Amino acid sequence: MINASLKELAQALAAKKISSVELSTLFLDRIERLNPVFNAFVTVDREKSLKMAREADARIAAGTAGPLTGIPIAQKDIFCAEGWTTTCGSKMLANFVSPYDATVIRKMHGEAGMVSLGKTNMDEFAMGSSNETSYFGAVRNPWDRERVPGGSSGGSAAAIASRMAPAATGTDTGGSIRQPAALCNLTGLKPTYGLVSRYGMIAFASSLDQGGPMAASAEDCALLLNTMVGFDERDSTSLERPAEDYARELGEKSGDKPLAGLRIGLPKEFFGAGCDAGVMAAVQAAIAEYEKLGATCVEVSLPNSYLSVPAYYVIAPAEASSNLSRFDGVRYGFRAEEYANLDDMYAKSRAQGFGAEVKRRILIGTYVLSHGYYDAYYLQAQRIRRLIANDFVEAFKRCDVILGPTSPSTAFKLGEKAADPVQMYLSDIYTIAVNLAGLPGMSLPCGFAGGLPVGLQLIGNYFAEGALLNVAHRYQQATDWHRRRPHGIE
């Protein structure tokens, strides 16, 4: 059961081979045993979870169950969930109990009937690439406990990789679903901006944030995406589009060349210096596999992609400085115990409530938005953002999907980059451009380097999630990288 796909779990529940209560108990017991090792969960409430499971079993018995009813899932602690502590990995919200459900939570629990196993650890306010900035401590990678799982959705990634959960939600502002998926040998999808509602998802950078699924395979991600998408009038950036069944669009095995006619674009900027040799070797082997499946590779160019990191680290902090101004110690969240006056309360509450990385980004963001610097930094970054988006438009005239490495390296050691923010920021060098352009992107396992997982990134055109998932699914039908499990985890 702990290695079963979501489809297999759904079939077992429908056939009454196992109940949702039994399945949820299995994973809750594993969390109790393994979480002290990996620190993937920050909140677990067995009573609440089993209540959801009993309700799911009643729906199954009544014949009103959906495709994922009764299946347990871990929720990144950036999504508000009614009655659950929602911390965003920060001391600022360490005691905040949400009075309402985020739209993603409502869709998964209330509508689909899935069972929440708990809230997963994350970089504070989703700011980080290693899951080391969390107020609740670093998460450890199940493939090597002395290494990071990636961030900011590292808790969700570690929970799945250690089989404490069959699937999880994540959010992706600059690669925070795809990079931890790559470092933990998982499949993770960042949808087109606006496809998944951001209502109830605590904001970091509003024009970049996007929720998405994380699981073992593309097929599992397709099933999860079905439950997450949909127009939401409470989110002004939500897009109204015809409903799709992403799982139904996945092709079954048919012939030796199931991807005949597919054009894969290889950006020359992704295949130069800066990527570890072992990572590049695994990516090249994946390209060869795609060619066996009938795909044709063409060289494309993203000439402004080298500017994605500097542009991102102007735009994202600017939006963060605005979004995080609401955490002032007045209405909710942490408040300093001793202060002289109102201004002192604001200053001390924010100084004590936020961690170092969050403070760094607030300061950068406030600076680039300040008088005299707005035009020089923020406005220029937005112009570069448009150039980056235009590069993708031109590239997709020559190809159907873009391929490259997800991360320039495998999982690095805990503390290795903590003292060098710039090196940490460069961990997302291949992923950030996708967020700036608002495109869908995903990472899937494609091999190992030095015994550690390597992720392959696929980038699609706007609203091409179905095609993207199918390209990943075909690869996973021909390979078994996504089925590999960390050693030493029973």
N, C-alpha and C positions, 0 to 999 in steps of 0.2 A: 504493500500500500504506500509506503513512503517514497517509492521510486516510480509509482504509477503516474501516467499522464492524466490531465484533467478529464479527458474523454473516458479513459478507463475508470476513473473514480466515479464519474457520473453514471456509467453503465453499471458499476457495482452497487451504487445507491439505488438506481432504478430497479435492479433485479433483486433487491433486498438481501444482497450478500453481506452487506454491512450497513449499519445505520449511521446517520450523521453524528449522533452522540458518540458512537464508538470511534468513528474516524477522527472527530475533533479531540476526543480524549487521548487518542494515540499521539497526535501532534502536541497537545498540551503537556503530556508526560515527557515528550522529547524536549520541549522548551524548558521544563523544570530541570531536566538533567543537563542539557547542553548550553543553555543561555549563560550560566556563570562562566563558561569558557569563552564564548564568542561575543557576548554583550550585544546581541543583535536586537533584543526587545527592551524597551524602556517601561512599557506598561502591559501587564497581562492580568486579565480578570476571568478566572476559570468559570465563575458563576454566570457572568454575562454571556460568555461564549457558549456554554452548555445550554443556556436558555434559548439562544439563537438556534442551536442545533436541534433542540426539541421542537421548536416551531417549524424548522425545515423538515424534520421527519413527519410532522403532521401534514405539511403540504404535499409531501411525497405520497403519504397514505391516502390523501384525499384526491390524488390525481391532478393537482393544480401546480405541480412543480415545473420549473423552467429547466433549461439545459444545465445550469450550474447550481441549482438548489441543493443545499446541504454540504457544499464543498468548502473547506476552510481556506481562509486567505489572511495574510498579514497586511496591515495597513501602515504605510509610512506616516510617521507622527507629524506630518504637515497638514493632514486632512482632519478637519473638525469632525468629531463623532459625538453625538449627544450622550452625555453621561460618562464619557471617557476623558481622562486627562489628555490634553493635547498640548505638547510642550515645544514642538519645533526644535528640539534638542537644545533648548536654552534655559538658563536660570530665570530669565525674564518671565517665562510661562510655565515654570516647573510645577505650579499648583493650579493651573488653569483647567477647569472642567468645562468642556464645550456645552452650551445650551441647545445646540442644533447640529444637524448633519450636513456635511458638505454634499454637493450633488453626487459626486462619485460614490460616497458612502451610502447615500440613499438608494442609488441605483443598484449597488452590489448587495446591500443587506435587505433593504425594504422591498425592492422589486425583484431582484434575481434570487434572493433567499440564501445568499452565501453567508458563511459563518466567520466572524472576525476572531482571530486568534490573539490579537493584541496589536499594539502600536510599536513600530520599529524605530530603532535608533537612527540618527542622521546628523550630518554636519549642522551646526547651529544656523538656523534660518536658511538652510540649504546652501550655505556659503562654505564651499570646500570641495576638494577632490580626493579626500582620503578617509573621511569619517573620523578624523582626529580632533575636530573643533567642537564636538558635542560636549555639552555641560555634563553629560552622563558617562563620559569616558569614551575611549576609542573602541571601535569594533574591530575584531580580528578576522582575517581571511581564513575560511575553512581549509583552503589548499595549503596554507602555511601560516600558522598562528602568530608568527613574528612579522607578518606583512599586512598591509592595509587591504581592505576589500574594495576600495574606491569610494567615491562620494558624489553627491551627497546622499544618495540612496543606498549607502553601504549596509545599513542594517537590514533592509529588505533583501539585498543580494546575499548576505551571509545567512539569513534565515532560510532562504531557498536552497543554497548550496549545502548547508548542513542538514537539510531535510527536516527543519523545524516547521516548515510550511511548504505546501505544494506550489504556491504562487504568491505574488505580492504586488502592491501598487508602488509606484515611484513617481518622482517628478523630475523634469529635465529642463534646466534653465540654460546650461551650456554644455551638457553631456552627462548629466547626473543620473540618468537611467542607463545610457549606453556604456559609459566607462566602468561603473561597477559590474555591469553584466559581463563585460569583457574580462575583467580581472577575476571574476568568480565562475567563469564557464557557463554563463546563462544566456538566454535570449531576452532582449529588452527592446521595447519600441517606444520612440517619441513620436506621437502623431503630429499631423499638420496643426499649426497654431490655430486655436479656436474650435477644434473638433471635439475636445473634451472640456467640459465646463470647469472653470476655475473658481466657481462659487464655493466658499468654505475651505479653499486651499490657501493657507496663509501665504501672503504675497512676499516674494523676494524682489523680482524684477518683472513687473506686470506684462510688459510687451514680449517677454521671452519665456516665462514659466509655462509649462505644459505637463499635465499628468499623463501617465501611460502605464502599461502592464509590464511585469517582469515574471518570467517563468522558465521552464526548462527548454521549451521548444517554440517554434513559430506557430504551430497549431494551437498550443496552449494560449499564446499571446492573442491569437485571432479570436478565440472564445472569450477571453477577458475583454478585449476591445469591444466586442459586441455589447457587453453590459455597460461600458463606460461612455460611449459616444452618445450624442443627441443634443439638440438645441435646448438652451436653458435661458429663459427670459431674464433670469436674475444675474446673468453674466453678460455684460455689454459687448464682450469680444467673442461670444459664442456664435457659431455659424449654423445656419439652418440649411440642412442638406438632406436629400433622399436617404432613407435608411439602407444600409448594406449589411449583408451577412458575410463577414470576413472569413469565417470558417468554411462556409459553403464554396467560396471561391478558390479554396486550395485544391490544386490538381492531384488526382490519384496517379499512381505510376502507370505510364503508357508509353511504351517504346523506349529506345535507347537515347533519343534526343528530345526529351520533353521541353527543353528550353530553346528549341530551334527558332531562329528569328529574333531572339532577344539580343539587344545591343547593350553591352556593359561598358560604361565609360570609366576610364582609368585616368584620374587627374595627375598630370605629370608632377604637380606640386606635392602630391601625397607620396610619391615614390622616390624622393630625393634623399638628401642627408637628413639626419635627425631622428630616424626610426631605428630601433635595435635590429641587428641582423637576424636574430632568431624570430622576432615578430614578422619581419618582412618575408622571411623564408616560408612561414606558415601562410601568409597572405598570398604569396606567389603560388603555393600549392593549391590554395582554394581557387585561384583564377584558373589554373590548369583543370581542376575538377569541373568548373563551370563550362569550360570549353568542351570537355567530354560530354556534357549534358546538352550541347548544341548551341551555346551562346557564342556570340562574336564580340571580341574586345576591341575597343577603339580608344585612341588617346584623346583626352579632352583637356582643357585648361581652365583653371580657376585662378586667374592672375592676381586677384586681390585677396586671396585666402590668407596670405601671410599677414594681412592687416586685421584679421578677425580677432585675435587675442587683444591687441591694444584697443580696438574699437569696443569690444565687449567689456573690457575693464574700465571704460568710461561710462558706457550706457547702463550696464547692470548696477554699478555702485550708485549712479545718479538716481535710478529708480528705487534702489534699496533705501537710500537716505530719506526719500520721501515716504515710502511705505512704512518704514520703521519708526517714523516720528510719532506714530500713534501709541507706541509703548513708552508712556511717560510717567508711570507710577500712579496715575490718577484713577482711571476707570477700571482697569484690570491688570493683572500681571504683578511683577515684583515691585515693591516699594521699599526704599531705604528706611531703616528704623529710626535713624537720628538725622535731623536736618534743621536748619535755622529758619528757612522761609520757603516759599513756593519754588523760587528759582533754584534754591539749594536742593530741594527735594527732586526736582527734575534731573539736575546734574548728577546727584549721588545715585539715584535710582537707575539711571542709564549707565553710569560708570560701573556700578556693581552688578547690574543685571545682564549686560552684554559681555561676550567674550572678546578676545583680542582681534580675531579675524573680522568679526562683525563691526567692531569699532573702526578698524582700518578701512573697511569699505564705506562706512557712513562718512568718515572724514574725506575720503577721496570723492565720494558722490557729492557732498556738500561743496567741496572745492570747485568741481567742474561745473556746478550749477550757479556758482556765485557770480556777482556782477564783475564784468571784466574778463571772465574766463569761459562763460557760456558759449560764445561764438568760437573761441579758440579750441575748445575741447569737445563739448557736448554736440554742438551743431556739426562740427567736422566729423565726429564719430557717426552721426546719423547719415551723413552724406556717403561715408565709406560703407555703411550698412547697405545702402541702396546699390552701390557698385558691386558688392558681394552678391546680393540677390540677383542682379543682372547677369553676373557671371554664370550662375546656375541656369538662368533662362536660356542663355546661349548654349551651354553644355547640353541641355536636354533637347536641343534641336538635333543633336548628333547621336544621342543614346537614350535608352529607356530607364536605366538605373545606373547610379554611380557607385563605384566600389573602392574601398581602401581600408587601411588599418583603422581600428577604433581608437586605440591608444598607442603612443610611440614606444611604450615599454610594457612589460608584464608588471604584476603587483610589486611595488617597492616596499622596503622595510619600514615599519613603524618608526616615526621620528626622522626618517632620512631626509625629508624635504620640509619639515616643519619650520626650520629656521630660515628658509629661503622661499618667500612667497612667489617670486617670479618663476622659479623652477616648478613649484606646485601648480601655478596657473598654466604652464606649458603642457601639463598632463592632458589638457583638453584641446590641444591645438588642432586636432582633426575633427572635433565635434562641434565647436562653437559656431562655425559658419552656418551650420544647419539651423540653429536657433535664430541667428540674426536674419536669415532668409525666411524663417517660418515654415520650413519644409519638414516632411516626415523622414525620420532616419531610424535605423535599428542596428543592433549589434547581435551577432550570433557566434558561437564557438567555432573555431576553424583550426585548432591544433594546440600545440604546447611548445614552449621554449624554456629550457632549463627546468622542466617539470612543472611549469606554471602556465595557466590558460592564456590563450591569445584570442582576441576578438576581431571579427571581420565586420566592418561597417558597410551597410547598404543605405543609400540615400535615394529617395524617390521624388518625383514631381508632386506638386500640390494635390492632395486628396488621393494619392496613389497607394494608400495603405494596403489595399487588397492585392495589387500587383507585387508590392514589396514583400508582403508576407508569403506570397506564392513562390517568389524567387528564393526566399530563405527556406521555405518548406521543401522545395525540390532538392536543394543542397543537402538538407537534413535527411531526406529519404535516401540519399546516396552515401552519406557519411554517418559516423557514430560519435563525433566529438561531443555533441550535446548530451550524450548518454553517459559520459565519463563521470565518475564520482570521486570526491576527495578520499584519500586513504585515511584509515583510522577513525572513521565516523560510522558507528554501527547503528 
